[in-house]
Amino acid sequence: MNKKQVDEAVDNYKLAHDYDGEVIVLDGFESAFMGVTSNGDGKPRACYDRMIMVEIMAEAMGSEEKATEYFNDNIYSVCLGDESPIFID
């Protein structure tokens, strides 16, 4: 997916579920975007494929080990509230 397709998917979900709040999307990880889901109380959350995200970062960082460590420390463990993205293995 590209950025426009991700934005359209989020907008379509919000429209279908009558939601006017924010959905956090991660720039640069459009190809890892899998869709939108609810966190159980009606707030939509963007879903990403964790392995694809690590692959994207590994290309820039030079190793999968560094990318995995960065992902775990700086993306996965960061809580952005109820709108935090979900990562799927």
N, C-alpha and C positions, 0 to 999 in steps of 0.2 A: 504494500500500500504506500501511497504517497501522502503528504500532509493534507492535501485537499480531501482525499478519500477518508482519512481518519476523522477530520473535522465533520464531514458529512455523516459518517457513522454515528458520531457522538450527537450531532444535531438531530438526526432521525430518532435515536433512542430517547432523547429528551422530549421531543415532540410527541412520540408515541406514549410516553409515560407522564405527560403533563408536568415536566420538571423544568424549573427555570434557574436552578443553581449552577454552580461550576462543576466541571469534570476535569480533573487534572490529567493532562496528556504530556508525554515526555518527548520533547523535540529530539530529533535525530534517531529515534527508534521506531519510525513508522513501519518498517518491515517486520518488526516484532509485535506489532499491534494485532490483537486477536479479536477484539470486540469490546462491548460494554455489557456489564452485568450490574445487579443491585447488591448492596452490602447487607441486605436483609431488612433494612428499615426504609427502603424506597429511594435511597440515594445511589445514583449510578456511579460505577467505578470502571475506569479503563482497565483492560486486561492485556498483559504482555507475556510473550513466551520468553522465559528467563534465559534459556539456552541461546536463543537468537540474539538477545541483548548482550550476553557475554561474548558471543562471536563478533558482534559489531565493535565492542570495546577492545577485544583482543587484537583486531586489525590495527587499531590506533595505538594500542599500548605495547604491542610486540609479543605478548604472551597471554595464553588463556589463564594461567595462574594469577598474573597481575590483574587481569580483567575480573576474574572471579572474586578476588579479594576486594577490589574496588567496589564491585557490585554489592557484595555483602555488607561492607562497611559504610558505603555512601548512598546507596539507593534502597536496598531491601530493608535495612534497619532504620531508615528514616521514616518517622510517622508524620504524615501530612494531614492528619485528621480523618474524618469519615470519607473524604474524597480520595484518599490515597489509592494509587493504582494497585492492582492485584497481579501477582507474578505466578505463572503456571509453569511447572516442569514438564 
